[in-house]
């Protein structure tokens, strides 16, 4: 396996680990998520480019999630209950 294949495999596996931790752990695992993201930035070669990818991906994800929630694809009652506490 050459370096490019290894790098793609690493990114895929690491993304899946962080994604499932975020989805399944939610707010309870925020420290672990931040630690994993910081570790990832220590490992990559080009931190500036990686940060741009991460921020772009986060912006797209947040926008899509908000649009889906706004248009009723997600049960908004769950979010309203959390906000009204």
N, C-alpha and C positions, 0 to 999 in steps of 0.2 A: 504494500500500500504506500503510495507516494505521499508527500507532505500535503498536497492540495486535497487529496481524498481524505486524509486524516483530519485536516482542518474542517472540512465539510461535515464529516462524521461527528467530530467534537462539537461543532456548533449545533447540529441537530439534536444530539443527546442532551447537551447542556440546556438548550431551549426547552426541550420537553420536561426536564427536571424542574426548571424554574417555573414553567407554565403550570404544571400540575401542582406544584407547591403553592403558587398564587391562587389557583382555583380552589383547591381542596383546603388549604390552610387559612386563606383570607387574612383578616386583620391579625389573627393570632400568630401568624408566622412571618410578620413583616420584618423582624430582625433577621431571620434566616434568609429572606428574599434579598434584603439589602446586602447582606454578607456575601451571598452567591453572586450578585451582580458586581460587587466590588472585586471579588476574586476573579471573575471573568475579565474585568478590565485590566487586572494585573497580568493576565496570561496572554492577551491579544497583543499583536505587534503594533497596530496603529490605533491608539486609544481615541484620537479625535474622530476618525472615520467610524469607529465602532459606536461612539457616543451619538454621532449623527444618525446611524442606523437605529440605535435603541430609542432615541427620542422621536424619530419619525415613526417607527413602529408603534410606540406608545400613543402618539397623537392620533394615528389612524385607528388604533384599537379603541381608544376612549371615544373618538367621534362616532365610530360604528356602533359601539355599545349604547351610547346616548341616543343615537337615531333609532335604534331598534327598541329601546325602552320608550322613547317618546311616541313612537308609532304603534305601541301596544304589542310588540312581539314578545316582550318579557312581562311577567306578571308584576305590574308596578306596585301592587299592594305590599309586596315584600319590602320595597324601598321606602314606601310611605311610612310603614310601621317603624322602620329604623330611624327615620328622620323625626318622627313625632315622639320619640322616647325622651 
